[in-house]
Amino acid sequence: MNSKIIEKQYAIALRKKAYTYSEILREIPVAKSTLSLWLREVSLAKQQKQRITLKRVEAQKRGARRQREIRVQKTKRILAEASRELGHVSARDLWMIGIALYWAEGSKEKEYDGRVVGTRAEFCNTDPKMIQVYLRWLQ
């Protein structure tokens, strides 16, 4: 019997046991498109579909965790490199940063009906580190 026919029959048998495509591909080295053609007509029971769905959800969670780990590591690397490049922040640097933050996030005096309003120091940002820098600038 032709080896492809044997592989196809084996793939169908595995699918009927609720194997996922990935699991079948580990057993039978064929293209995923070929596998899809072979298994197009195979229907699964509700329990089998649930198993496959559960495996898919688990894989998505693993992938999301891994992506988060990669993002956290990348962020740490970037922050460490930026800290090395920046070095010490001088009083002048802090002054310039504070001015930029105030300009972007602080309140400005505005004139309404001939009177000046907004003379308080206000800062509209929820990032704790930005708030710390702004407060340090105000001192």
Secondary structure, DSSP 8 states (H G I E B T S, - for coil): --HHHHHHHHHHHHHHTT--HHHHHHHS---HHHHHHHHTT----HHHHHHHHHHHHHHHHHHHHHHHHHHHHHHHHHHHHHHHHH----HHHHHHHHHHHHHHHB---EEETTEEE--S--B----HHHHHHHHHHH-
